Amino acid sequence: MPPNALSSLGQALLAPRAIALVGASGDARKNTARPLRFMRKHAYAGRIYPINAGRAEIMGERAYPTLADLPEPVDHVFVMIPGDQVLPVLEQCPAVGARVVTIYSDGFAEAGPQGMARQQALVARAHELGVRLLGPNSIGSANLHTGGIISVNAAFEADDLVAGDISMVSQSGSMMGSLLSRAAARGFGFASSVSVGNESDITVGEVVDALVDDANTRVILLFLETLRQSAVLAAALRRAREAGKPVVAYKLGRSEQGDALSQSHTGAMAGNDAAVDAFFRAHGVLRVHHLETLFEIVPLAARYRDARVASGSPAPRVAVITTTGGGAATVVDNLGMRGLVAAAPPPAFVAHMAGRGLRIRETPVIDLTLAATPAQYKDLLEQLLMADWCDAVLSVIGSSAQFHPDFAVNPLVQADKPDTKPMAAFLAPEAPASLALLRQHGIAAFRTPEACADALAVLFQRRPATAPDAARQPFDWPAGIPRSGALTEFEAGQVFQALGVPVAPCRLVQPDTPAHGIAYPVVAKVSSRDVPHKTDAGAVRVGIGDDAQLREAVAAMLANVRMHMPDAAIDGILVQAMEGRLLELILGYRLDPLVGPTVVLGAGGIAAELNPDFAIRLAPVGEHEAHAMIEEVRATRLVRGFRGLPRGDCDALARAIAAFSRLALVRDVTVSEAEINPLFVRADGVVAVDGLLRIEEDARK
């Protein structure tokens, strides 16, 4: 498809040439009168056909009893009638050429089991008819360039809607209107907006895909409550990135643990929201924490598409210029909480600026209050934007933004600004004229220090590298290992070894004949599919020194298991070599219900859940990305040269992470979760000393 050429679905959804409004009302007080009124108000150039069996005319437009009575085909049908009357309307849509039907009507999935059944039947029939559904419970869509406002959202009552290059997709109709009005008040113009409602058929991913081909869309905003059909969204996000169209998301649910958490520590540590974060990062989506950041970040996202931290710097370094000490302090505080640092100018730069007639100090904030002319302010900005000791420049402007924009606001506009280093501004007072001026010139300007820090932090968030082809080679399930249910530790260990993860030497023996052939001291564990966390059941003994101690340990463990889990099926005793370590970690895998396969590295041991310290990625990963995960886990500093402590073999650890993540590529078996806890890191390698693995009961893909 040529660039910016809409597909037939995209055309009908975003730029329809003829629209039918089923249930349109002539009573201006009703929501069902809004779409016609909005389109007339905003000069929609296409054809509009009100459908109302009780009216011959609505607001000066001829009305038709049914879709079958229309004089010509339509691209888009907007349905505004009771939910139980929608199906007969849907039946008429193919005959009039409609590709998309937006259903404003409610009473479907959001109304309980009966509503869900009604929705599923509607979608099934739509597929049979070759018609796509937006909604139900969708507040509609709008194209501000054509005036095609197929929506009941009151935000479109505005007299002066600004057409721009931002498009929004929202799972909440009311929040879409709120965001549109907030952004419009700041001078941000929109191209299109789409409310997906219940997302029964057309998904967020499909809308994003259509927007990638929309010539009027430069930046795509998402307001999300959950993720549906993540594979479709992932493909659309890849296309958006290739097309140079940034995607910014605000998603609810950061405080929730997530649904369907597994029994493993991995599930408890990394709930759905952590997996969603990994999904967004993997696909270059800028996930913001604050609602206003969703649109305030747009100039940064559009202009600086590949903000980078200088090699060797542990965190993004921001050069902060200010004309208000207190205002700068609020921003610096928020930058620090988001992992950025306010960088002090080095002596060489201070001397450089002194030679240019401006005296500054080696402090984290360059305070120019009453100390510089507008020309000097502009010169300092340009010198900072060329300096190698900072990764971004932030101007914090006090009362001059409100009363004397010539001093600090105009220099931002006038300065020579390369696209290689981000520049932004925070205006401490309420200064709408200055905000509008900066917005007009494509400069990101923020009203709160929180949103400012939020935007800079997500702009610098690291985009994980794609796993190399070698890491994506399919993995064949080892012969003789069960293909459904929970595996024993012994069976899981065989899978891990086949993947390429080193596992401690072990033997599976029977309780009455525990001969094993492993040098003492050893560890003994009860082997059972029904006892995934053996420590909790008293089914582990360490430091066993001889055969007699082993027999005593076996008897005690079996008694503990019978007491705690009397129905557990025991298939033997696992005798394992005692292994030394510098550090113990947890390595986990989970088939997340929202985003698919994920891999987690974190601090290990029985306290893994109590003090979460982990890194998560979509699986599989390559060794380069595995090294990045290692650096994110704070506990690994203990084996990365912290205070002269012995170094662990982080290369071997990275290889183990990459190998383990290939559980995402197993042929014919669907692994739902797996865990190595602990994974010992040593000076000369790594070794798995405990593990579990579960396979979906319906294992065949």
MOTAUR-V466561 format. One record per helix or strand of 2 or more residues. SS is the DSSP state (helix for helix, strand for strand). FROM is the first residue (numbers start at 1). TO is the last residue. If there is no record, write none. Layout:
ss=SS from=FROM to=TO
ss=SS from=FROM to=TO
This chain:
ss=helix from=8 to=14
ss=strand from=18 to=22
ss=helix from=31 to=41
ss=strand from=47 to=51
ss=strand from=57 to=58
ss=strand from=61 to=64
ss=helix from=67 to=69
ss=strand from=76 to=79
ss=helix from=83 to=96
ss=strand from=100 to=103
ss=helix from=109 to=111
ss=helix from=113 to=129
ss=strand from=132 to=135
ss=strand from=140 to=143
ss=strand from=148 to=151
ss=helix from=154 to=157
ss=strand from=163 to=170
ss=helix from=173 to=185
ss=strand from=190 to=195
ss=helix from=204 to=212
ss=strand from=219 to=224
ss=helix from=230 to=242
ss=strand from=247 to=251
ss=helix from=265 to=269
ss=helix from=272 to=282
ss=strand from=286 to=287
ss=helix from=293 to=296
ss=helix from=298 to=303
ss=strand from=317 to=322
ss=helix from=325 to=337
ss=strand from=341 to=342
ss=helix from=347 to=355
ss=strand from=365 to=367
ss=helix from=374 to=386
ss=strand from=392 to=397
ss=helix from=400 to=403
ss=helix from=405 to=408
ss=helix from=410 to=414
ss=strand from=422 to=427
ss=helix from=432 to=440
ss=strand from=444 to=446
ss=helix from=449 to=459
ss=helix from=469 to=472
ss=strand from=485 to=486
ss=helix from=489 to=499
ss=strand from=506 to=510
ss=strand from=522 to=527
ss=helix from=534 to=537
ss=strand from=540 to=544
ss=helix from=547 to=564
ss=strand from=572 to=577
ss=strand from=583 to=592
ss=strand from=596 to=603
ss=strand from=614 to=618
ss=helix from=623 to=632
ss=helix from=634 to=639
ss=helix from=642 to=644
ss=helix from=650 to=665
ss=strand from=671 to=682
ss=strand from=685 to=688
ss=strand from=691 to=695
